[in-house]
Amino acid sequence: MSPCEYRDHRLMRSGFTLLEMIVAIVILTIAMSIAFNAFTGTIHGWKRGTEVLDAIEHGDFAMGQLASALNSTIYFTNPRKVYAFRFEKSNAGGLPTDMISFVTASGAFMPDGSPYVSGPHRIRLFIDDDEYGDPALFALPMPAIADEEEFEDAFEAEPILVSRAIRGLEILFWDKETEDWSEEWTPENSIPERIHLSLFYVADEASGDDPVVFSRVIEPPVYESLAARLSGPTLGASAAGKASDGGQAPTPAPQKAAP
């Protein structure tokens, strides 16, 4: 073999064949795909973790406000049912969208400068569509003894947007007979002894992730006043007894005259 032929032969052997190039490209593609999937999964996990942390902070604040309002519930026996606890069951988009309404002395959910911050008022909490058509948590305050429907019609009251991320509200009541939580509560002029509240937090509906649920059991302290049959400021004790019992009010025991 001449020197020229030997040199040409070495050059041909030092290159890559087409098959080797194809195999190398396939291996590189697989490695890049694995790396990309790992990177995407890491980013998704980091994003989800951030959303959960935001949800915890956001949900805890909203639940704290709701608990504060319920723990400050005001109730007096009144035949007009102006202090009655009210609720409605509902469902939309696969989430519970209940409504709750009660009289409270707490300024929870009230913006700065609101006349209801430092005085008793009725507050209605509910899920409704915002200006973008997405469900959100709203609060509607009104005077404590106002009729809800008449107040809305007369003043065209605008509800307060509490949170766009809270898209579900569920209310359950403790049933002493079954010793379990129930969706039903029949009294029309009273307040429940124990309430199970759940808020459903959805940070990004497009992600398809399950909502983060915040739950808490509330026992309104004012429930104890039912046993004492406290009457409202505009209602005498005798009338309160008739309204609550449907009969004659109990006659107080005679007191001995001082000697």
Secondary structure, 3 states (H helix, E strand, C coil): CCHHHHHHHHHHHHCCCHHHHHHHHHHHHHHHHHHHHHHHHHHHHHHHHHHHHHHHHHHHHHHHHHHHHHHCECCCECCCCCCCCEEECCEECCEEECEEEEEECCCCCCCCCCCCCCCCEEEEEEEEECCCCCEEEEEEEEECCCCHHHHHHHHCCCCEEEECCEEEEEEEEEECCCCEEECCCCCCCCCCCCEEEEEEECCCHHHCCCCEEEEEEECCHHHHHHHHCCECCCCCHHHHHHHHHCCCCCCCCCCCCCC
